[in-house]
Amino acid sequence: MALHAFRLRPGSGGAGRWRGGDGVVRELEFLRPLAAGILSERRALAPFGLAGGGPGAKGLNLLVRAGSGRTVSLGGKATVAVAAGDRIIIHTPGAGGYGPPDAADGGGGRHGGKAKDGDGGRHGGRADAPAPEAMRGSVNEYRLRQEGA
């Protein structure tokens, strides 16, 4: 197998006060016939944003046939027979953004920021940590219930 591309996928991260991380694009060429399989997620449903953040871009898996140049979308889970010269192009999904986009920066989001007042240092002094009232989710709620018991 030969690697033809491995690069960031600009703009695939979701908008938000803290923009989601971008995915990557990988392009691989098969050098001999074989059976290729892919097992991936977030191809049908976009990665969700949190606390008003926008979703990240969905992923995409493409097979480009060498002989015909025909491009086929493989979906998230597939096994296919490939010939020498066939290529697979994998677009990984971007992460969802966190927090509503800030009007001052045009809605695109930023990567830094200050923790809200009243944080009390619970997040190790990280400047980008969300305030406790903004933290939601089963793991965090479980942890808080355990600490309160």
Buried (B, 14 or more C-beta within 10 A) or exposed (E): EEEEEEEEBEEBBBBBBBBBBBBBBBBBBBEEEEEBEBEBEBBEEBBBBBBBBBBBBBBBBBBBBBEEEEEEEBEBEBEBEBEEBBBBBBBBBBBBBBBBBBEEEEEBBBEEBEBEEEBEEEBEEEEBBBBBEEBEEEEEEEEEEEEEE
